[in-house]
């Protein structure tokens, strides 16, 4: 089982270390000590809590779509020339950057501070992890 240190668990859930410690004290998470004596939580339990506590903002588009990766956020910056634009959104802790036509920016009424939804549909999504030592 994957064990995750308290500080990392807090970072993954965007809370403080103290909050994770309180969750352990209140029984929301089970705490343990790793081989070096540091407090840890089980990764599977943390993943279940993260999923349970995730609250997605309402999608202002209110459309049906086959795309499952929808990130609602605020437009934070737009760099545009006559033809193309770079639009940045802050969706929770995630920065999403989109390249589109300047015409699309105008038609969508995008401006810094406006609410927008980034929709991602891809056949390739790369997942990376830290290199692990294999147990032989």
Secondary structure as a PSIPRED ss2 file (coil, helix, strand):
# PSIPRED VFORMAT (PSIPRED V4.0)

   1 X C   1.000  0.000  0.000
   2 X C   1.000  0.000  0.000
   3 X E   0.000  0.000  1.000
   4 X E   0.000  0.000  1.000
   5 X E   0.000  0.000  1.000
   6 X H   0.000  1.000  0.000
   7 X H   0.000  1.000  0.000
   8 X H   0.000  1.000  0.000
   9 X H   0.000  1.000  0.000
  10 X H   0.000  1.000  0.000
  11 X H   0.000  1.000  0.000
  12 X H   0.000  1.000  0.000
  13 X H   0.000  1.000  0.000
  14 X C   1.000  0.000  0.000
  15 X C   1.000  0.000  0.000
  16 X C   1.000  0.000  0.000
  17 X H   0.000  1.000  0.000
  18 X H   0.000  1.000  0.000
  19 X H   0.000  1.000  0.000
  20 X H   0.000  1.000  0.000
  21 X H   0.000  1.000  0.000
  22 X H   0.000  1.000  0.000
  23 X H   0.000  1.000  0.000
  24 X H   0.000  1.000  0.000
  25 X H   0.000  1.000  0.000
  26 X C   1.000  0.000  0.000
  27 X C   1.000  0.000  0.000
  28 X C   1.000  0.000  0.000
  29 X C   1.000  0.000  0.000
  30 X C   1.000  0.000  0.000
  31 X E   0.000  0.000  1.000
  32 X E   0.000  0.000  1.000
  33 X E   0.000  0.000  1.000
  34 X C   1.000  0.000  0.000
  35 X C   1.000  0.000  0.000
  36 X C   1.000  0.000  0.000
  37 X C   1.000  0.000  0.000
  38 X C   1.000  0.000  0.000
  39 X E   0.000  0.000  1.000
  40 X E   0.000  0.000  1.000
  41 X E   0.000  0.000  1.000
  42 X E   0.000  0.000  1.000
  43 X H   0.000  1.000  0.000
  44 X H   0.000  1.000  0.000
  45 X H   0.000  1.000  0.000
  46 X H   0.000  1.000  0.000
  47 X H   0.000  1.000  0.000
  48 X H   0.000  1.000  0.000
  49 X H   0.000  1.000  0.000
  50 X H   0.000  1.000  0.000
  51 X H   0.000  1.000  0.000
  52 X H   0.000  1.000  0.000
  53 X H   0.000  1.000  0.000
  54 X C   1.000  0.000  0.000
  55 X C   1.000  0.000  0.000
  56 X C   1.000  0.000  0.000
  57 X C   1.000  0.000  0.000
  58 X C   1.000  0.000  0.000
  59 X C   1.000  0.000  0.000
  60 X C   1.000  0.000  0.000
  61 X C   1.000  0.000  0.000
  62 X C   1.000  0.000  0.000
  63 X C   1.000  0.000  0.000
  64 X C   1.000  0.000  0.000
  65 X C   1.000  0.000  0.000
  66 X C   1.000  0.000  0.000
  67 X C   1.000  0.000  0.000
  68 X C   1.000  0.000  0.000
  69 X E   0.000  0.000  1.000
  70 X E   0.000  0.000  1.000
  71 X E   0.000  0.000  1.000
  72 X E   0.000  0.000  1.000
  73 X E   0.000  0.000  1.000
  74 X E   0.000  0.000  1.000
  75 X E   0.000  0.000  1.000
  76 X E   0.000  0.000  1.000
  77 X E   0.000  0.000  1.000
  78 X E   0.000  0.000  1.000
  79 X E   0.000  0.000  1.000
  80 X E   0.000  0.000  1.000
  81 X C   1.000  0.000  0.000
  82 X C   1.000  0.000  0.000
  83 X C   1.000  0.000  0.000
  84 X E   0.000  0.000  1.000
  85 X E   0.000  0.000  1.000
  86 X E   0.000  0.000  1.000
  87 X E   0.000  0.000  1.000
  88 X E   0.000  0.000  1.000
  89 X E   0.000  0.000  1.000
  90 X E   0.000  0.000  1.000
  91 X E   0.000  0.000  1.000
  92 X C   1.000  0.000  0.000
  93 X C   1.000  0.000  0.000
  94 X E   0.000  0.000  1.000
  95 X E   0.000  0.000  1.000
  96 X E   0.000  0.000  1.000
  97 X E   0.000  0.000  1.000
  98 X E   0.000  0.000  1.000
  99 X E   0.000  0.000  1.000
 100 X E   0.000  0.000  1.000
 101 X E   0.000  0.000  1.000
 102 X H   0.000  1.000  0.000
 103 X H   0.000  1.000  0.000
 104 X H   0.000  1.000  0.000
 105 X H   0.000  1.000  0.000
 106 X H   0.000  1.000  0.000
 107 X H   0.000  1.000  0.000
 108 X H   0.000  1.000  0.000
 109 X C   1.000  0.000  0.000
 110 X C   1.000  0.000  0.000
 111 X C   1.000  0.000  0.000
 112 X C   1.000  0.000  0.000
 113 X C   1.000  0.000  0.000
 114 X C   1.000  0.000  0.000
 115 X E   0.000  0.000  1.000
 116 X E   0.000  0.000  1.000
 117 X E   0.000  0.000  1.000
 118 X E   0.000  0.000  1.000
 119 X E   0.000  0.000  1.000
 120 X E   0.000  0.000  1.000
 121 X C   1.000  0.000  0.000
 122 X C   1.000  0.000  0.000
 123 X C   1.000  0.000  0.000
 124 X C   1.000  0.000  0.000
 125 X C   1.000  0.000  0.000
 126 X C   1.000  0.000  0.000
 127 X C   1.000  0.000  0.000
 128 X C   1.000  0.000  0.000
 129 X C   1.000  0.000  0.000
 130 X C   1.000  0.000  0.000
 131 X C   1.000  0.000  0.000
 132 X C   1.000  0.000  0.000
 133 X C   1.000  0.000  0.000
 134 X C   1.000  0.000  0.000
 135 X C   1.000  0.000  0.000
 136 X C   1.000  0.000  0.000
